[in-house]
Amino acid sequence: MTQNRTGPSGTPVPDRLPAKLRASARAHPLTCFFLLANGLSWVAWVPYILSQNGLGVWDYRFPAILGTTQVLGVLPGAYLGPIGAAFAMTALVDGRTGLRAWARRLWRWRVGGRWYAVTLLSVPAGMLLTGLAFSGGQIATPSAAALSAFVPMLVFQVITTGLAEEPGWRDFALPRLQSRFSPLRSAFVLGPLWGVWHFPLFLTEWGGYPEASWFRPLVFLGFCVAFNIVMSWVFNRTGQSVPLSMLMHVSVNTFASVMWTEMFPALDGELALVAMGSGATVAATVIVIATRGRLGYDPLPLLPSPDRCERASARHVGSDRTRTMIDS
């Protein structure tokens, strides 16, 4: 059975989705988002998992592009998953108005310069200190090739990993979680879900298969839980800037893939993940203590409910424009 909606001319327009499905999605947007994000990505990753780049069931090896098979093997599923699910659920639950607001946050680059320093410099600095601690102080000078590749790889990661994931995890899911739970509890909910989304990839080259032990996914999950607290703090403090979340996310990926193995050759496999997870845990602990668990969350200007709108209009004139210029 379908419902009819009224078109611009007043004529009935058939509803393409069954009424019960639409009602269920609107009643449980987060559950539907996580199921859809995982389902779309995991199904799209099946060929990569079964190929010679994974379990070896399928006699096919994905070709390398820019030195990696992940462009063709992993990226399509990543684009279908978090960002695809976020777009579909936003359109379904919030309509065109919600889609416009969701898209505006994707272009919220006008944030105070100190936050660019936090996202681009603090991560490499923290990983350097962590690497030194876990390598016993042994560090090597990175090659000229690695240094020259860092910025291009960072840009590439922004338009691939960052764009594929952050519009879903941070832009769609986190604000909705924080409207229902405390910021810290929301971070502890989102972190494991973010980590579990990656789990099928541990059956491929992405996760070091077949050399990687069963312990590696668990260590990675711990890293995601801790680093998600840091990501939540940055997202909240920058007025829900998705681009800054993307930069924070890919700063880790880029440093780990370009610099980590060259500067700390003794750190590989699980030990590298343990080091990264430990560094993220320290940073998350400092943030939780400093913010008393609030993680920079301000419920009034960011998620105004109808009863707050009158107060917000009096106290935050031009708040949308002001939020994009947050400097601290």
N, C-alpha and C positions, 0 to 999 in steps of 0.2 A: 504494500500500500504506500502511495506517495501523497504528499501534501502539495497544494498549489500555493505559490507565492504570487503577489501582485506585481506586475511589471510596471515600467514607467508610464505606459499608456493605459494602465488600469486593467489590462488583460491578464488572466491567470497564467502563471509560469510554472510548469511542473518542477517539483523539487527533485533534484537528481539523487539525493540521499534519502534512504528510508527514515521515517520520522523517529523511530526508536534509536537508530544509530546516531542520528544528529543529537537527540536528547541525551544519550549516554555520553557522547563526547563533550557536550557542554556541561554536564554534571560532573564529569571526571576528566578535566583537560590534562592534568599532569600524568595520570595513569595512562591515558591514551597516547600522550606524547612519548613517554618512555617506551611503551610497547611498540609504537610505530617507528621510533628512531632505531631501536634495536632490531626490529623485524626487517626493516628496509635494508639496513647496513649488512646484517648477517646473511640475508639471502643473496645480496649482491657480492658478498665475499666468498661464497661457496666455490666458484670456479678457481679463485686464487688459492683457497685452502686445499682443494683437491689436486691442484696442478703440481708440477715438479718444484714449484716454489713453496710447497707446503707438504701435504701428506704423501704426494707422489702417486695418487690413485689415477690421475688423468695424465696421459703422456703428452704434456704440453708445458712449456716454460714461457712465462710472460716476458716479453722483451724489455730491456732496460731503456729508460728515457731519462736523460740527465743523470746517468749513473745509477739509477734505481728502478726496480720493477714495481715499486709502490705506486707510481703515477697511474699505471693501468690496472694494477691489482687491488690497491687499497682505496685510492682517491674516489672512484665512482661510488663505492659504498658509503664513504664518508659524506659525500655530497647528498646522497639520497637519504641518509639517516638524520642527524640532528637538525641541519638547516632545512631539509625537505619536510621533516615532521613538524618543525616549528612554523614553517610557512603554511602548511595545510591546517594545522590546529588553530593558528591565529585567524586564518580566513574563516574557519568553521565556527569558532567561538566568538570572535570579536568583529568579524566582518571587515569591510573596507576601512573603517576608522581604526580598528586595531592593526590592520596591515600597514597603514600609513605611519602609525606610532612606532611599530616594530621596525619599519624601514628607516625611520628618522634616527633611531638609536644606532643603526648600522653605520651612520655617517657622522656620529658625534665625535669629531676629531678635536674640536675647540675646547681643550682642557688645559689647565695650568701646566707650564713647562716642567715643574718639579715632578709631575706624574709621568712624563715621558722619561725623565731621569730614573724614576723608580722602576719603570717597566723595562727599560733598555740597559740600565747599568747595575741595578741591585742584583738581578738574577745572575749575570756573569760573576759579579763580585762574590756573591754568596756561594756559587758553585766552585769558585777558585779556593775560597777558604775551606769548604768542605772537602774538596779534592786534596788539598794539602794535609788536612787532618787524617784522612783515610789512607793516603799514600805514604805516610810517615815523613812528610816534608819533601818528598822527591817530586820534582817538577821539571819538565822539559820545555824548551822554547818552541812555540808552534812554528810551522814552516810558513814561508811566504805565500805558498798556495792556499793554506788554510786561512791566513789572515785576509787575503784578497777575496776568498770565497764567502767570508762571513756575512757581509752585507747583502750580496745577491741571494744567498741562501735564506737570510732573514725575510727578504721581500717575497721570495718564492713561498716560504712557509706561511706568510700572512695570507696570501691568496689561495692557498691550498688548505693546510691544516686549520689555520685560524678561521678562515671564512666558512669552512665546512662545519666546524664544531661550535664556536662561540655564539652564533645567533640562536642556537638551540639551547645549550646548557645554561649559559649566563643570561641571554636576552629573553628567552621564553620561560625557562623553568625556574631560575633563581628568584625573580620578582614574585612569582606566584607562590613559591614555597615560603618566602619571607612574609607574605601577606597572611599566612596561616600559622607559621611557627616562628620561634625566635630565630634571629640570624645565625646563631651558632648551631642550633638544631637543624636549620635548613642546610647549612654547609655539610653537616654530618649525613644528611639524607642524600644530597646531590653527589658528594664525593664518591661513595661506593658505586652509585649508579653510573657515574662517569667512567669509573675504572672498569666495571663489569662490561660495559659496551665494547671495550678493547679485547676482551678475553679470547674470542675466536681467532684473533690475529696471532696469538701465541702458538698456533699450529702452523705458522708460516715463517718465512725469513724475517718478517717484521719483528717477531718475538724471539728470534734466535733458534727456531726449531731446525733440526732435532736435538741440537746440543744443549739447549736450555733445560734446566731442571724444573720440576713441578713447583719449586719454591719461587721461581721468578714471577709468575702472575700475582702471587700473594704479596710479594714485596712491592710490585708495581701498584697494587691496590692500596697499600699503605701510603705510598707516595701521593696517589691521587686524592686520598682523603685529606692529607696534610696540606698539599698544595692548593686544593680547592678552597681551603680557609683563606689562604693568601689571595687567591683569585677573587673570592667574594668580597674581601676588604677593598681591593682595588676597584672592583666594579661599583661598589656602593660609594666609595669616596670620590669617584670621578663622575658622579651623576649618572650612573648606569651607561657609561661609555663602552660600547662593544669594541670599537677599534683598540682602545687601551687594553681591554681584556685579551684581544687577539695578540697584541704585541707581548703582553706578559706571558701568554701561553707559548708562543713560538720562540721567545727568548730562551726558554729552557730547551726546547727541541733543537734549536740551531746551535747553541753552545755545546750541547751533549753530542750532536752528530758531527760537528766540524772541529771543535777544539778539545773536547774531553779526552778522546783516545790519544791525541798527539801530546797533550800536556801531562796526562797521567796514564801512561801505558800500563801501569800495574793494576789499574782499576778497569776491570772488564766483567762482563756478565752480571751475575747477581751482586757482586761487590759494588759495581757502579751504581746499581739501583739502590742498594742499601745506603750508599753515601748520599745520593740525591734525596732519598726519603728522609734520612736523618737531618739533612740541611733544611728540607721543607718543614719538618716537624719543629725544629728550633724556631724558624721564622713564624710558623703558625702559633706556637706557644707565646712568643713575644707579642704578637698582634692580639691574641685573645686576652692576655693580661692587660695590655695597654688600653684596649677598648672595652674592657670588662664584658667581653662576649658580644658586644654590639656590632663589631666588624664594620663600623662606619655607616651603619644603616640609619636612614632618616625616613620614617614612614610617612610623615606629613607631605613633603613635597613630591616624593617619588611615587607613592601609591595612594592618592587621595580617594577616599570613599565618599559617597554622596554627602554624608553628614560632616565631612571635613572640608568640603569644597568652599563653603562660605568663609571659613576661617582662613583657608589657603588663599582665597582671592584678596582678603584684607591684608594678609601678612606677606604674601609672596606675589606681588604684582610683577608680571613678566617672568614668572618662575621658570618657564620652559627655556627661555633664552639665557637666564641667569645660570641654570644648571649646566649649560654647555660651557660656561666660562669658569667653572669651579677651579679654584687655585690652591686649595688646601684640603 
